[in-house]
Amino acid sequence: MRQNSDKFIRMTTAPVQRLICKLAVPTIISMLVTALYNIADTFFVGRIGTEATAGVGLVFPIMTIIQAFGFFFGQGSGNYISRSLGARKLDRAEYMAATGSVCALLFGCLILVLGTVFQGTVLRLIGARTDLVSEQTVRNAAAYLRFILCGAPFMCLSCVLNNQMRFQGNAFFSMIGLVSGAVLNVALDPILIFGAKMGVAGAALATSLSQAVGCMILYIGTRRSDSLNIRVRNFRPTPYYLKNIVIGGVPSLCRQGLASVAALCLNAAAGASVASADADAAIAAFSIVGKIMMLAFSALIGFGQAFQPVCGFNYGAGRYDRVREAYVFCLKVGFAFLFVMSCIGFAFADGLVALFRDDPRVIAFGAVAMRCQCCTFTLMALVTITNMLYQNIGRVVGATVLAVARQGLMFIPVVLILPRLFSTPVWGVYLAQPTADLFAFSLALPLAIRMYRELTERERAKTEAAP
């Protein structure tokens, strides 16, 4: 109890900017490490060939779906935990910690079983079929998917343990688990891909094994830190706790889930917008660009995640002035960071794509795609930080709308329509993401202004009501 009391005092009284910056170091590292899981595979698989890179790119939406459910349970339970700790309701926080973790593990097992049983159907749905890509790309996708499914339970549970510790202000311990898994993944990739001659399957096995090890280390972290312990006896799958998981987790599920659908649409559009001989190269190029941009975006999300426990504790404690201050600070830092990253990406697009696949066709497609995306990338700071604010204070409708805006509500129709409007269809694919970014920013701006005013009014009312 003493540790939780000290944490409450620190989260609700320490200078906001200093507190966020301190929490941001491990959360940024954690998010970059998560992105590196996918980038490591793409980097080493790129040494095999363009068809291998395309095969991994086709399976990437499945990994996104698995992570989507992990974030659903992790964000849903974590948001509730931070608010409960801020309101001094420790028993409810403990029940939610166990409920979110067990639900995630069970759902990961369900994904493993269903994905294995219906693997052929899954491959056709993600575009791994010979009428779209080469037969070798289809074989690579099948080999990669087989082992990725084996890691589904560990991916889901890792997301929950990571988020729960982070929402409790223990981001350092979550970082240790994720970094350990990433280091193992990078070490195993060349061993299994080239040493054991497993090829693409070796990359997937390396990812699944590293996820399992990282998950175990994260669990140990919950026992060694002052985080809430995960006890099965506290498992409470009641309507109350499940409802709160849904309220806090739906925005993340929609964001990640629609990102998976968006990736499927992008792969289909990229393959259909070029000559059949270039389809593999186009899919590989857009997959590479997506992962490079996600690396920079992950750093922003990591910084925003440092804002979330500060927001949750202070909103639960009625310190609306601190929530507003933290929000504005994160917006300023987010805009500055993405602007710098956009400039770097625009200037060095060719070289960045070439790091992953030294194929002139892939570089040509990828460089143009990256430069187009860099033109509007800075605007995502407002969309992302505002989404986190809405999500963390339990505004599920606004949070969900913002979560799906960029990669779902806006991107999916745009990427399906724009290629039909250009004489050179691939330009419609190039411009799909920046167009979606502009629409998402236009949607987020009024919601941001509205919430800022509401926090100001809440603080004013609280001050006037004070004796």
C-alpha positions as CSV (number, residue, x, y, z in Angstrom):
1,M,0.0,0.0,0.0
2,R,2.9,2.3,0.8
3,Q,4.3,1.9,-2.7
4,N,0.9,2.6,-4.3
5,S,0.5,5.7,-2.1
6,D,4.0,7.0,-3.1
7,K,3.2,6.4,-6.8
8,F,-0.1,8.3,-6.5
9,I,1.6,11.3,-5.0
10,R,4.3,11.2,-7.7
11,M,1.9,11.0,-10.6
12,T,-0.4,13.7,-9.3
13,T,2.2,16.2,-7.9
14,A,5.5,15.9,-9.8
15,P,6.1,18.5,-12.6
16,V,4.2,17.2,-15.6
17,Q,6.8,17.7,-18.3
18,R,9.6,16.2,-16.3
19,L,7.3,13.2,-15.4
20,I,6.3,12.5,-19.0
21,C,9.9,12.8,-20.2
22,K,11.0,10.3,-17.5
23,L,8.3,7.8,-18.4
24,A,8.8,8.4,-22.1
25,V,12.3,6.9,-22.3
26,P,11.3,3.3,-21.6
27,T,8.0,3.6,-23.5
28,I,9.6,4.9,-26.7
29,I,12.2,2.1,-26.5
30,S,9.4,-0.4,-26.0
31,M,7.5,0.8,-29.0
32,L,10.6,0.9,-31.2
33,V,11.5,-2.6,-30.1
34,T,8.0,-3.8,-31.0
35,A,8.4,-2.3,-34.5
36,L,11.8,-3.9,-34.8
37,Y,10.2,-7.4,-34.4
38,N,8.7,-6.9,-37.9
39,I,11.6,-4.8,-39.3
40,A,14.2,-7.4,-38.4
41,D,12.3,-10.1,-40.3
42,T,12.0,-7.8,-43.3
43,F,15.7,-6.9,-43.3
44,F,17.0,-10.5,-43.2
45,V,14.3,-11.9,-45.5
46,G,15.2,-9.1,-48.0
47,R,18.6,-10.9,-48.3
48,I,16.7,-13.9,-49.8
49,G,14.8,-12.2,-52.5
50,T,11.9,-9.9,-53.6
51,E,9.4,-12.8,-53.5
52,A,10.4,-13.5,-49.9
53,T,9.9,-9.9,-48.9
54,A,6.5,-9.8,-50.7
55,G,5.5,-13.0,-48.9
56,V,6.3,-11.6,-45.5
57,G,4.5,-8.4,-46.5
58,L,1.3,-10.3,-47.3
59,V,1.3,-12.0,-43.8
60,F,1.9,-8.7,-42.0
61,P,-1.8,-7.9,-41.7
62,I,-2.3,-11.2,-39.7
63,M,0.4,-10.1,-37.3
64,T,-1.4,-6.8,-37.0
65,I,-4.7,-8.5,-36.2
66,I,-3.0,-10.6,-33.4
67,Q,-1.5,-7.5,-31.9
68,A,-4.8,-5.7,-32.3
69,F,-6.5,-8.1,-29.9
70,G,-3.5,-7.9,-27.6
71,F,-3.8,-4.1,-27.4
72,F,-7.6,-4.4,-27.0
73,F,-7.2,-6.4,-23.8
74,G,-4.0,-4.5,-22.8
75,Q,-5.3,-0.9,-23.4
76,G,-8.8,-1.8,-22.1
77,S,-7.5,-3.3,-18.8
78,G,-4.6,-0.8,-18.5
79,N,-6.9,2.3,-18.8
80,Y,-9.2,1.0,-16.1
81,I,-6.3,0.1,-13.8
82,S,-4.7,3.6,-14.0
83,R,-8.0,5.3,-13.3
84,S,-8.7,2.9,-10.4
85,L,-5.3,3.5,-8.9
86,G,-5.9,7.2,-9.2
87,A,-9.2,6.8,-7.4
88,R,-7.5,4.6,-4.7
89,K,-9.5,1.4,-5.6
90,L,-6.7,-1.2,-5.4
91,D,-9.0,-4.3,-5.3
92,R,-10.7,-3.4,-8.6
93,A,-7.4,-2.8,-10.2
94,E,-6.1,-6.2,-9.2
95,Y,-9.2,-7.9,-10.5
96,M,-8.8,-6.1,-13.8
97,A,-5.1,-7.1,-14.1
98,A,-6.0,-10.8,-13.9
99,T,-9.1,-10.6,-16.1
100,G,-7.3,-8.7,-18.9
101,S,-4.3,-11.1,-18.9
102,V,-6.3,-14.4,-18.8
103,C,-8.7,-13.2,-21.5
104,A,-5.8,-12.3,-23.8
105,L,-4.1,-15.6,-23.4
106,L,-7.3,-17.5,-24.1
107,F,-8.0,-15.4,-27.2
108,G,-4.5,-15.9,-28.5
109,C,-5.0,-19.7,-28.2
110,L,-8.2,-19.3,-30.2
111,I,-6.4,-17.4,-33.0
112,L,-3.8,-20.2,-33.1
113,V,-6.4,-22.9,-33.5
114,L,-8.7,-21.2,-36.0
115,G,-5.7,-19.9,-38.0
116,T,-4.2,-23.3,-38.3
117,V,-7.4,-25.0,-39.2
118,F,-8.4,-22.5,-41.9
119,Q,-4.9,-21.6,-43.1
120,G,-5.8,-22.0,-46.7
121,T,-8.7,-19.6,-46.5
122,V,-6.5,-17.1,-44.6
123,L,-3.9,-17.2,-47.3
124,R,-6.5,-16.5,-50.0
125,L,-8.0,-13.6,-48.0
126,I,-4.6,-11.9,-47.6
127,G,-3.9,-12.0,-51.3
128,A,-1.5,-15.0,-51.3
129,R,-2.8,-16.5,-54.5
130,T,-1.3,-17.0,-57.9
131,D,-3.6,-14.7,-59.8
132,L,-2.1,-11.8,-57.9
133,V,1.5,-12.7,-57.1
134,S,4.0,-15.4,-58.1
135,E,3.8,-19.0,-56.9
136,Q,7.0,-18.5,-54.9
137,T,5.5,-15.6,-53.1
138,V,2.5,-17.7,-52.1
139,R,4.8,-20.5,-50.8
140,N,6.8,-17.9,-48.7
141,A,3.6,-16.5,-47.3
142,A,2.4,-19.9,-46.3
143,A,5.7,-20.8,-44.6
144,Y,5.8,-17.5,-42.7
145,L,2.1,-17.7,-41.5
146,R,2.5,-21.2,-40.1
147,F,5.0,-20.2,-37.4
148,I,3.6,-16.8,-36.8
149,L,0.3,-18.4,-35.7
150,C,2.2,-20.4,-33.1
151,G,3.3,-17.2,-31.4
152,A,-0.2,-15.7,-31.2
153,P,-0.9,-16.5,-27.5
154,F,2.5,-15.0,-26.5
155,M,2.0,-11.9,-28.6
156,C,-1.5,-11.3,-27.1
157,L,-0.3,-11.8,-23.5
158,S,2.9,-9.7,-24.0
159,C,0.8,-6.8,-25.2
160,V,-1.4,-7.0,-22.1
161,L,1.5,-7.3,-19.6
162,N,3.4,-4.5,-21.3
163,N,0.4,-2.1,-21.3
164,Q,-0.6,-2.9,-17.7
165,M,2.8,-2.2,-16.3
166,R,3.1,1.0,-18.4
167,F,-0.3,2.3,-17.2
168,Q,0.9,1.8,-13.6
169,G,4.0,3.9,-14.3
170,N,6.4,1.0,-14.5
171,A,7.4,1.4,-18.1
172,F,11.1,0.4,-17.3
173,F,10.2,-3.2,-16.5
174,S,8.0,-3.5,-19.6
175,M,10.9,-2.2,-21.6
176,I,13.2,-4.9,-20.3
177,G,10.8,-7.7,-21.5
178,L,10.4,-6.2,-24.9
179,V,14.0,-5.4,-25.5
180,S,15.1,-8.9,-24.4
181,G,12.7,-10.4,-26.9
182,A,13.8,-8.1,-29.7
183,V,17.5,-8.9,-29.1
184,L,16.8,-12.6,-29.2
185,N,14.8,-12.1,-32.5
186,V,17.7,-10.3,-34.2
187,A,20.1,-13.0,-33.0
188,L,17.9,-15.9,-34.1
189,D,16.9,-14.5,-37.5
190,P,20.3,-15.1,-39.3
191,I,20.8,-18.4,-37.5
192,L,17.4,-19.9,-38.5
193,I,17.1,-18.2,-41.9
194,F,20.6,-18.9,-43.2
195,G,22.3,-21.2,-40.7
196,A,19.5,-23.7,-40.4
197,K,18.5,-23.0,-44.0
198,M,14.8,-22.5,-43.0
199,G,14.4,-19.4,-45.1
200,V,11.2,-17.4,-44.5
201,A,9.9,-20.0,-42.0
202,G,13.1,-19.4,-39.9
203,A,12.2,-15.7,-39.7
204,A,8.7,-16.5,-38.4
205,L,10.0,-19.1,-35.9
206,A,12.5,-16.5,-34.6
207,T,9.7,-14.0,-34.1
208,S,7.5,-16.5,-32.2
209,L,10.3,-17.8,-30.0
210,S,11.4,-14.3,-29.1
211,Q,7.8,-13.3,-28.3
212,A,7.5,-16.3,-25.9
213,V,10.7,-15.4,-24.1
214,G,9.7,-11.7,-23.9
215,C,6.4,-12.7,-22.5
216,M,8.0,-14.7,-19.7
217,I,10.3,-11.9,-18.8
218,L,7.4,-9.5,-18.8
219,Y,5.5,-11.8,-16.4
220,I,8.6,-11.9,-14.1
221,G,8.6,-8.1,-14.2
222,T,5.1,-8.0,-12.8
223,R,6.4,-10.1,-9.8
224,R,9.6,-8.1,-9.2
225,S,8.3,-4.6,-9.6
226,D,5.6,-2.8,-7.6
227,S,3.1,-3.6,-10.4
228,L,-0.1,-5.5,-9.6
229,N,0.6,-9.2,-9.4
230,I,-1.3,-11.4,-11.9
231,R,-3.2,-14.0,-9.9
232,V,-5.6,-16.4,-11.5
233,R,-7.9,-16.3,-8.5
234,N,-8.6,-12.7,-9.3
235,F,-9.9,-13.5,-12.7
236,R,-13.4,-11.9,-12.9
237,P,-15.0,-12.3,-16.4
238,T,-18.1,-10.5,-15.2
239,P,-20.1,-8.0,-17.3
240,Y,-18.6,-5.1,-15.3
241,Y,-15.0,-5.9,-16.0
242,L,-15.6,-7.1,-19.6
243,K,-17.5,-3.9,-20.3
244,N,-14.7,-1.7,-19.1
245,I,-12.2,-3.7,-21.2
246,V,-14.4,-3.0,-24.2
247,I,-14.7,0.7,-23.3
248,G,-11.0,1.2,-23.0
249,G,-9.9,-1.3,-25.7
250,V,-12.3,-0.8,-28.6
251,P,-10.4,2.2,-30.0
252,S,-7.1,0.2,-30.1
253,L,-8.9,-2.9,-31.6
254,C,-10.5,-0.7,-34.3
255,R,-7.2,1.1,-35.0
256,Q,-5.1,-2.1,-35.3
257,G,-7.8,-4.2,-36.9
258,L,-8.6,-1.6,-39.6
259,A,-4.8,-1.1,-40.1
260,S,-4.8,-4.8,-41.0
261,V,-7.6,-4.4,-43.4
262,A,-5.9,-1.3,-44.8
263,A,-2.7,-3.3,-45.4
264,L,-4.7,-5.9,-47.3
265,C,-6.3,-3.2,-49.5
266,L,-2.9,-1.6,-50.0
267,N,-1.3,-4.9,-51.1
268,A,-4.2,-5.6,-53.5
269,A,-4.1,-2.0,-54.9
270,A,-0.3,-2.1,-55.3
271,G,-0.3,-5.4,-57.1
272,A,-3.2,-4.4,-59.4
273,S,-1.9,-0.9,-60.2
274,V,1.3,-2.1,-62.0
275,A,2.2,-4.6,-64.7
276,S,1.9,-8.2,-63.5
277,A,5.7,-8.6,-63.7
278,D,6.1,-5.8,-61.2
279,A,3.4,-6.9,-58.7
280,D,5.9,-8.6,-56.3
281,A,8.2,-5.6,-56.4
282,A,5.4,-3.1,-55.8
283,I,4.0,-5.1,-52.8
284,A,7.5,-5.5,-51.4
285,A,8.1,-1.8,-51.8
286,F,4.9,-0.6,-50.0
287,S,5.5,-3.2,-47.3
288,I,9.0,-1.8,-46.7
289,V,7.9,1.8,-46.6
290,G,5.1,1.0,-44.2
291,K,7.5,-0.6,-41.8
292,I,10.0,2.3,-42.0
293,M,7.2,4.8,-41.4
294,M,5.9,2.7,-38.6
295,L,9.3,2.8,-36.9
296,A,9.1,6.6,-36.7
297,F,5.4,6.5,-35.8
298,S,6.2,4.0,-33.0
299,A,8.4,6.5,-31.4
300,L,5.5,9.0,-31.3
301,I,3.2,6.4,-29.9
302,G,5.8,5.6,-27.2
303,F,6.0,9.2,-26.2
304,G,2.2,9.4,-26.1
305,Q,2.1,6.3,-24.0
306,A,4.1,8.2,-21.3
307,F,1.2,10.7,-21.3
308,Q,-1.4,8.0,-20.7
309,P,-0.6,7.0,-17.1
310,V,-0.2,10.7,-16.2
311,C,-3.5,11.4,-17.8
312,G,-5.3,8.4,-16.2
313,F,-4.0,9.1,-12.6
314,N,-4.7,12.8,-12.8
315,Y,-8.1,12.5,-14.4
316,G,-9.1,10.0,-11.8
317,A,-7.9,12.3,-9.1
318,G,-9.7,15.3,-10.6
319,R,-6.5,17.2,-11.6
320,Y,-7.8,18.4,-14.9
321,D,-5.2,21.2,-15.1
322,R,-2.4,18.7,-15.1
323,V,-4.2,16.6,-17.8
324,R,-4.5,19.7,-20.0
325,E,-0.9,20.7,-19.4
326,A,0.3,17.2,-20.3
327,Y,-1.8,17.1,-23.4
328,V,-0.4,20.4,-24.8
329,F,3.2,19.4,-24.0
330,C,2.8,16.1,-25.9
331,L,1.3,17.9,-28.9
332,K,4.3,20.3,-29.1
333,V,6.9,17.5,-28.9
334,G,4.9,15.2,-31.3
335,F,4.7,17.9,-34.0
336,A,8.4,18.7,-33.7
337,F,9.5,15.1,-33.8
338,L,7.4,14.0,-36.8
339,F,8.5,17.1,-38.7
340,V,12.2,16.1,-38.2
341,M,11.5,12.5,-39.2
342,S,9.6,13.6,-42.3
343,C,12.5,15.7,-43.5
344,I,14.9,12.8,-43.0
345,G,12.6,10.4,-44.7
346,F,12.1,12.7,-47.7
347,A,15.8,13.4,-48.1
348,F,17.0,9.8,-47.8
349,A,14.1,7.8,-49.1
350,D,16.1,5.8,-51.8
351,G,18.8,4.8,-49.3
352,L,16.3,3.8,-46.6
353,V,14.4,1.5,-48.9
354,A,17.6,0.0,-50.3
355,L,18.6,-1.1,-46.8
356,F,15.9,-3.7,-47.0
357,R,15.9,-4.8,-50.6
358,D,18.5,-3.8,-53.2
359,D,16.2,-4.2,-56.2
360,P,15.9,-1.2,-58.5
361,R,12.2,-1.8,-59.0
362,V,11.5,-2.0,-55.3
363,I,13.6,1.1,-54.6
364,A,11.9,3.1,-57.4
365,F,8.4,2.3,-56.1
366,G,9.4,2.7,-52.4
367,A,11.2,6.0,-52.7
368,V,8.2,7.8,-54.3
369,A,5.8,6.3,-51.8
370,M,7.9,7.4,-48.9
371,R,8.3,10.9,-50.1
372,C,4.6,11.3,-50.6
373,Q,3.8,10.0,-47.1
374,C,6.4,12.4,-45.5
375,C,4.5,15.4,-46.9
376,T,1.7,14.9,-44.4
377,F,3.2,12.7,-41.7
378,T,3.7,15.6,-39.2
379,L,-0.1,16.1,-39.0
380,M,-0.4,12.7,-37.3
381,A,0.8,14.1,-34.0
382,L,-2.6,15.8,-33.4
383,V,-4.6,12.7,-34.4
384,T,-2.5,10.3,-32.2
385,I,-2.2,12.3,-29.0
386,T,-5.9,13.4,-29.1
387,N,-6.9,9.8,-29.6
388,M,-4.9,8.8,-26.5
389,L,-6.5,11.5,-24.5
390,Y,-10.1,10.5,-25.4
391,Q,-9.3,6.8,-24.9
392,N,-7.7,7.3,-21.5
393,I,-10.5,9.2,-20.0
394,G,-13.1,6.7,-21.2
395,R,-14.6,8.7,-24.2
396,V,-15.0,5.6,-26.3
397,V,-16.9,7.1,-29.2
398,G,-14.4,9.9,-29.8
399,A,-11.5,7.7,-29.2
400,T,-12.8,5.1,-31.6
401,V,-13.5,7.6,-34.4
402,L,-9.9,9.0,-34.1
403,A,-8.4,5.5,-33.8
404,V,-9.9,4.4,-37.1
405,A,-9.6,7.7,-38.9
406,R,-6.2,7.4,-40.5
407,Q,-5.9,3.7,-41.5
408,G,-9.6,2.8,-41.8
409,L,-12.3,5.4,-42.1
410,M,-10.1,7.5,-44.5
411,F,-7.5,5.2,-46.0
412,I,-9.5,2.2,-47.1
413,P,-11.9,4.0,-49.4
414,V,-9.2,6.3,-50.7
415,V,-6.8,3.5,-51.7
416,L,-9.6,1.8,-53.5
417,I,-10.9,4.8,-55.3
418,L,-7.8,7.0,-56.1
419,P,-6.0,4.5,-58.5
420,R,-9.1,4.6,-60.7
421,L,-8.8,8.4,-61.1
422,F,-5.2,8.4,-62.5
423,S,-4.1,7.4,-66.0
424,T,-1.1,5.8,-64.1
425,P,-2.9,3.9,-61.4
426,V,0.1,3.5,-59.1
427,W,0.0,7.3,-58.4
428,G,-3.3,6.8,-56.8
429,V,-1.7,4.3,-54.5
430,Y,1.2,6.7,-53.8
431,L,-1.2,9.5,-52.8
432,A,-3.6,7.4,-50.8
433,Q,-1.9,7.7,-47.4
434,P,-1.2,11.5,-47.5
435,T,-4.8,12.0,-48.6
436,A,-6.1,9.9,-45.7
437,D,-3.8,11.9,-43.4
438,L,-5.3,15.2,-44.4
439,F,-8.8,13.9,-43.9
440,A,-7.9,12.4,-40.4
441,F,-6.3,15.7,-39.3
442,S,-9.4,17.6,-40.4
443,L,-11.5,15.3,-38.3
444,A,-9.2,15.4,-35.2
445,L,-8.8,19.2,-35.0
446,P,-12.4,20.1,-33.8
447,L,-12.3,17.2,-31.3
448,A,-9.0,18.4,-29.9
449,I,-10.4,21.9,-29.5
450,R,-13.5,20.6,-27.8
451,M,-11.7,18.5,-25.3
452,Y,-9.3,21.3,-24.4
453,R,-12.2,23.6,-23.7
454,E,-13.9,20.9,-21.6
455,L,-10.9,20.3,-19.5
456,T,-10.6,24.0,-18.9
457,E,-14.2,24.3,-17.9
458,R,-13.9,21.3,-15.5
459,E,-10.9,22.9,-13.8
460,R,-12.7,26.2,-13.5
461,A,-15.8,24.6,-12.0
462,K,-13.7,22.6,-9.5
463,T,-11.9,25.8,-8.5
464,E,-15.1,27.8,-8.0
465,A,-16.7,24.9,-6.0
466,A,-13.7,24.7,-3.6
467,P,-14.3,26.3,-0.2
